[in-house]
């Protein structure tokens, strides 16, 4: 392992802080991250929480100009985390409408400052990677506040909706594909992976992140709609007369298209996992624990196709299914063929339920 794997120390209090905060913001991430080797586990935990800080800015119910100011302040902290106490004290005085109590607290001094202190202590080479890719994410989010840049939203039936499939892909890249690139560069750095392996990981990393984001977009369609936003593109929704925006369902072609698009990203993600070496087994297993629940979520969507994009649109996998994913990941972890067969079997089950989209 690279030298930086030995250079970082975290106190028991800081470790407990990361565990508690990750459990609050994402139970699924909190489940998989313990499998990742130390200190990579801590680097990714800090990076994930910093990404959530940026997400909180984007998700809060403030005007776009206000959000841009906060994202600029966030970018400044990435470069100068020693200024966190003063900046978070200023954020404590601001209103963050639309955020939960936990989300608001990490934006302030009490629960936010420990995060920035751990970030500042990360070795320089690893911190540079985190700063670079979260900076790309924040820059992309800033684009959402500018009316003349892509990704581009239009208004349909009172809903802000991404205009084209290219906008959809770009949005998902900025908010999640960048996380895949961040994690991949840290893995390449920490395990000193050869150039050939690094090239495969870097080429597939964006799809890994986008596949998870697109899964969540399908799962959370009604929740997002209630906030006045639709991330599935207008160019797709228009083919169904924008009926999903009123929760009036959609035709079979649109449903198949939405799910097929996620599956195409998951195929690239499988290639990513297969490129990971066995000595990075913890990260490899954590990656499977991202993919497998996505497949099961898409299977649930396909099996409930009659209620997709209606008021009964509800897609959620059970805790039992998540435990099955953990057990399955252990069974196939060390066999590339077993991983391929598992994912191909899941894909076939999904297509059997929803059908394949018809080319037009």
N, C-alpha and C positions, 0 to 999 in steps of 0.2 A: 504494500500500500504506500501511497505517496506520503512525503514527510508531513504535510499538513494534517494528515489523519491523526498524527500524534501531538500536534501543536496546540490544540484547543482543549481547555478545561472548563467545565460548567459546574457550578455549585449545586448542592442538593436542592436548595431553595429555588434556583433558576430552573432546574430540571422539573420540579414539581409545578412551577408556574407554567412552563410550556405544556406539560401534560394537561393541566386544568383548562388552559385557554383553548387548546386544540379540541378538547372534549366538548367545550361550549359551542364552538363555531362549526365543527364538523365531526360528528361521531364516526362517520365512515373513514375519514382521514385518520382520526385518533385510533381506529382499529388497526389500520395497516402500518402506520409509521413505526410501531415498536419492532417490526421485523427488520427494519433497515439498520445497517451497521452504524455504530458510533465512530466518529462525530458527525458523519453525513446525516444521520437522523436529526441531530440538533440543527444543523444548517438548514435542512429542508423544513423543519418545524418553524424556525424563525422566518424563513422566506414565505411559507404559507400564511402565517399570521400577518406579515407585512402586505401580502397580496390582499388579504381580507380588509386591511385598513384602507387600501386603495378602493376596494369594492364598496366599502361603507360610504366613501365620499360619493361614488357614482350612484349608489342606491338611495341616498337620503333625498328627501323631498324639498330640496332647495333649487333656486334658479340655476341655469347652466353657467352663468358668469360666476356665481358664488362657488360652484363646484370646481371651476377652472382655477380659481384662486387657491382653494384648498389643495388641489393636486399639485400646483406649483410649490406650495409649502411642503408637501409630502416629498417632492423631488429634491428639495433643498435638504431635507433631513437625511435622505439617502446618502448624500455627499457629506453632510456634517451632522452626524447623529449626536454630537456633544451639545447641540442646541435643542435637544428634545424636550428638556424640562420646561424651558420658556415657551416653546411652541405648543406643547400639550396643555400648558396652563391657559394659553389663549384659546385653544380649542375647547377647553372645559367651559368657557364662558359663551360658547356658541350653541345655537339650537341645531339638533340633528334629527329633524322630523323623519319618521318612517323607519328608524332603526330600533332594534330591540334594546333592552337595558344592557345586555352583555355587549352588544355591538357599540353602544354609546360609550361604555366604560373603557374599552380598549382605545378609544380616541382621546382619553384624558390622562391625567398624570398618574392616578392611582394604579390602573392596570395597563396603561400604555407605556409608561417609562421603563419598567423592567424589560419589555420587549426591545426597545431601542438600546438599552444597556448591553443586552446579550448580543445584539447585532453589531455593536461597536467593538465587542471583544472577539468576534470571529476573525481568524487569520486573514491577512490582507488579500491573498490570492482568491480565497473563497468568497470573501465579502465583495470583491470586485465583480465576481460573477453574479452574485445576488443583486447588487446595485444595477448592473448593466441590464439584466433582463426585467427586473421590476420597473426600471426606468422605461424600457420599451413598452411595457404594459401601461404605465401611467401616461406615456405620450399618446398611446392609442386611445386611452379613455378620454384624454383631453380633446382628441379629434371629434368625439361625440358632442362636445360643447360648441363646435364650430359649424355653422350652417352650410359652408361651401366645401367641406372636405369629406372624404370617405372614411369609414362606413357611413352611409347616408340613411336617415330616417325620413319617411313621409307619413302623412296623416291619412288614415282611412277609418271611417266610422268612429271618429273620436279617439282612435288608438294610434300611437306612434309605432310604426312598423318599419323594419329594415327593408330597403327598396328591392335589392337584387340578391341573387344567390351569392355573387361575389362579395356583397356587403355582409351577408350572413357569415361567410367563411372568414372574412377579415375581422369582423367583430369577435368571432369565436377564437381566432388566433390571438388577438390582443388580450382577451380576458383569460384565456386558458392555454392556448398553444405556446405562449411565452413561458408559462410555468413548466411545460414539458421541455422546452429548450433550456431553461434554467437548471432543472434537475439533471438533464443529460450532460450539460457542460460540467456540473459539479461531479457527476459520476465519472466522466472521462478524466477529469483532473485528479480526483481522489484515488482512482484505481490505476492511473497511468495507462489507460487503454491504448492499443495501437491505432494508427491512423485509419486503417481499413474499418475497424469496428466503430471508431468515432464517427466516420463519415456516414455509416448506416444509421447510427443513433441520431445524429444531427438532422439527417434527411427525414426521419420518421417522427421526430419529437413533436412537431407541430400537430400532426394527426392524432397523437396520443392525447394531447390536451384538448383539441377540438372535439374528439369523440366523447370525452367526458362532459364537456360543456353542452354539446348537442343533445346528449342523453338527458341532461338536466333541463334543457329548454323544452323538450317533449314532455318530460315528467311534470314540470312546473308551469305548463301552458296557462292554466286557469289562474294560478296565483299571479303570474306576470300580467295577465290580461286585466286582473283586478287593479293593478297599478297603472293601467293605461298603456302597457307596452306589449308588443309582439315581436319576438326575435326571428321567428320563421318568416322568410322573405315574402314581400308583397307579390313578387313575380310568381310565387307558388300559390299564395292565398287567392290571388285574382282568378285563378282557374276554377276555384270553387265559389266564385261570386262573393268572396270575403265572408262567407257564412260562418267560418270558425270564429271570426271576431265578435260574433253575436251568440256564440256557443250553440250554433244550429247544425253542427256536424260538418262533415266533408265527404266528398265522393271517394270511392275506393282508390282511384289513381293518386290523389293527393296523399292519402294515408300511406300508401305503399312508397311513394316518393320520399316522404319525410323519414320513414324508417330505413329505407334503402340507403339514403345519404349517410345516416349514422353508421350503418354496417360497412360502408365503403371506408370510413375513417377507422373503424375497428380492425379491418383487415390490415391496414398499414400499421396499426398499433401492435398486432400480433407479430409482424416482422421485426418491430422494435424490440419486443421482449425476447425474441429468439436470438437477437444479436448480442444480448447481454451475456457476459461470461458467467460460468458457474461460480467463480470465486466472488462474484457480486450477488450471491444467492439471496441475501436479504432484500436488496433493492429489486431483484428479479421477481421475488415472491410478492412484494408490495405492488409491483406493476400488474401482476396477475390479479391482485385484489382490487385493482381499478377496473380492469377489463371485464372480469367475470360478472360483477354486479351490473355493468352496463348491458351485457348480453341478456341478463335476466330481466332487466328493466324493459328492454326492447321486446322481449318475449311477452311480458305482461301487457305492453301496449298492443302488440299484435293480437293477443288472445282476447283483448277487450276492445277490439276495433269498432264495435257497434256504438261505443260510448265516447270514442275519441273526438275531441273538439266539441263536446257538448257539456252541459252543466254537470253531467255525471262523470266527466273526464277525471279519472283518478288512477294514477299509476304509482305504485309503491311496492317495493319488494319487502318481504317480511324479515324479521330478525332470524328466523329459521333458515331462510334462503341465504342470508349473509353468512350464517354459520356453515352452510353447505359449501359456499364459495371458498371459505377458509379451508375446509377439509379437502375440497377438490384441488385447490392450489398446491397443497402439500403432496397430493398423489401424483400430479403431473409435473411438478417443478423441475425435475432433473432430466426430463425427456422432451426434446424438441418435437418428436413425432406425436407424443401424447398431448402436448399443448395444441398442435395443429389440429389433431383429430377432435379434441374437445371443442375448440372454437368453431370448427366446420360443422360439427353436430348441432351446436347452438344456433348457428346461422341458418341451417336447414330447417330447424324447428320454427324459427321466426318466419321464414318465407312460406313454410307450409301453412302458417296461420294467417298471414296477411297477403300473400301473393307478391309476385315481383312486379315492379312498375312497368307499364307498357310504353315503349318508345313512341313519341309523337313527333 
